[in-house]
Amino acid sequence: MGHSQQPPDRAPAGARLRPPAHQAARRVIVQWTVEYLIDVLIAFAAAWVVVAVVEWSGWPALPGGLPRHIRWLPLVVAVAGLALVVTVPAWRYRLHRWEVGSDVVYTRTGWVGRHWQLVPVSRIQTVDTRQSWLERPLRLATMHIRTASHAGSSKVAGLPVDTATLLAADLAHRAHELRDDAT
């Protein structure tokens, strides 16, 4: 005797997650661009340090042609870094999405690998809203949602400050009510 129905705790075969309803604020592209640019500048400076050390030390253990071509390293880092700075923030903006439903917080992140996360409101223990030094002038904030499990925690980046503050307060209130109802 075969069963044609899926158990209630499993999604039907072929079920797909739809994208969450909301995108980050468009200003987050500026934030991510500046963050990537800072990382590229650090990598560029590190490449020059490597060039200086290799030329100064004349490391004999390095493959034959490497010391001769090491001066290309900063240029390679700069070109690759600028390509990253120009493309990745807009790509991330297109893909990062969030949604707060009546019983779940749903996020999708990742610009190479994708990460879908559903956090039940009933599992939320704390909700924080934070602003980095770069988010403040852009009037953006990041909402951190924490559960008892680190793997169940989530964050929603690139929210307008007012939206993040209201969502955090609403989620904290609903999580508190759900915990009170469960006891």
C-alpha positions in Angstrom: 0.0 0.0 0.0 1.7 3.3 -1.2 1.1 6.7 0.1 0.7 9.5 -2.4 0.9 12.3 0.1 4.0 13.9 1.5 4.4 13.9 5.3 3.1 17.2 6.8 6.7 18.2 7.8 8.1 18.0 4.3 7.5 20.3 1.3 6.0 18.7 -1.8 8.5 17.4 -4.4 9.5 20.2 -6.8 8.5 23.0 -4.4 10.6 26.1 -4.8 11.2 29.0 -2.5 10.0 32.3 -3.9 12.2 35.3 -3.5 11.4 37.4 -0.4 9.3 40.5 -1.2 11.7 43.3 -0.3 15.1 44.6 -1.4 17.5 46.6 0.6 17.5 50.4 0.2 19.2 51.4 -3.0 21.7 53.4 -0.9 23.3 50.2 0.3 25.1 50.0 -3.1 27.1 53.0 -2.0 27.9 51.4 1.3 29.0 48.1 -0.3 31.0 49.9 -2.9 33.0 51.9 -0.3 33.5 48.7 1.8 34.9 46.8 -1.3 37.0 49.8 -2.2 38.6 49.9 1.2 39.3 46.1 1.0 40.9 46.6 -2.5 43.1 49.5 -1.3 44.3 47.3 1.6 45.0 44.5 -0.8 46.8 46.9 -3.2 49.0 48.2 -0.3 49.8 44.6 0.7 50.7 43.8 -2.9 53.3 46.6 -2.8 54.6 45.3 0.5 55.1 41.9 -1.1 56.9 43.5 -4.0 59.2 45.4 -1.7 60.0 42.3 0.4 60.7 40.1 -2.6 62.9 42.7 -4.3 64.7 43.5 -1.1 65.3 40.0 0.0 65.9 38.4 -3.4 64.4 35.2 -2.1 66.2 32.4 -3.8 63.5 29.9 -3.0 61.0 31.6 -5.3 60.5 30.1 -8.8 62.9 31.6 -11.4 60.7 34.2 -13.2 58.7 35.3 -10.2 61.0 37.9 -8.7 61.4 39.4 -12.2 57.6 39.7 -12.7 56.6 40.5 -9.1 56.1 44.2 -10.0 53.0 43.2 -11.9 51.3 42.0 -8.7 49.9 45.5 -7.6 48.5 46.0 -11.1 46.8 42.6 -11.2 45.4 43.3 -7.7 44.2 46.8 -8.8 42.5 45.6 -12.0 40.8 42.6 -10.3 39.8 44.8 -7.3 38.3 47.5 -9.5 36.3 44.9 -11.4 35.0 43.7 -8.1 34.2 47.2 -6.9 32.3 48.0 -10.1 30.2 44.8 -10.4 29.7 43.2 -7.0 27.7 45.8 -5.0 25.0 46.2 -7.7 24.9 42.4 -8.1 24.5 41.9 -4.3 21.7 44.6 -4.3 19.8 42.6 -7.0 20.0 39.4 -5.0 19.8 40.3 -1.3 16.1 40.3 -0.3 14.1 40.1 2.9 10.6 39.7 4.2 8.9 39.7 7.6 5.7 37.6 7.6 3.3 37.0 10.4 5.3 34.0 11.7 8.7 34.0 9.9 11.5 36.3 8.9 12.8 35.2 5.5 16.1 36.3 4.0 18.0 35.5 0.9 21.7 36.5 0.6 24.8 35.6 -1.4 26.2 36.8 -4.7 28.0 33.6 -5.6 26.5 31.0 -3.4 22.9 31.6 -2.3 21.6 31.3 1.2 17.9 31.2 2.0 17.0 31.5 5.7 13.6 31.3 7.4 13.6 32.2 11.1 10.4 31.5 13.0 9.3 34.5 15.0 8.5 32.2 17.9 12.3 31.3 18.1 13.6 34.9 18.2 15.3 35.8 21.4 16.8 39.2 20.6 16.5 41.8 17.8 19.1 44.5 17.5 19.4 47.4 15.1 23.0 48.6 14.5 24.6 51.3 12.3 28.2 51.1 11.2 30.3 54.3 10.7 29.5 54.0 7.0 25.7 53.3 7.4 25.2 56.4 9.5 25.7 59.1 6.8 23.7 56.9 4.4 20.8 56.7 6.9 21.0 52.8 6.8 21.0 50.2 9.5 21.4 46.4 9.9 18.8 44.4 11.9 20.3 41.4 13.7 17.9 38.7 14.6 19.2 36.1 17.1 17.8 32.8 18.2 19.2 30.3 20.7 20.9 28.6 17.8 23.7 30.5 16.0 22.7 28.8 12.8 19.1 30.2 13.3 20.3 33.8 13.6 20.0 36.1 10.7 20.6 39.7 9.7 18.9 42.1 7.3 21.4 44.7 5.9 20.7 47.9 4.1 17.5 48.9 5.7 16.5 52.5 6.1 17.0 53.4 9.8 13.3 54.0 10.5 12.3 50.7 8.8 14.9 48.8 10.8 13.8 50.4 14.1 10.1 49.7 13.5 10.7 46.1 12.3 13.0 45.4 15.3 10.4 46.7 17.8 7.6 44.8 16.1 9.5 41.5 15.9 10.6 41.8 19.5 7.0 42.4 20.6 5.6 39.5 18.5 8.3 37.1 19.7 7.6 38.1 23.3 3.9 37.5 22.8 4.5 34.1 21.2 6.8 33.0 24.0 4.2 34.1 26.6 1.5 32.2 24.8 3.6 29.0 24.7 4.2 28.9 28.5 
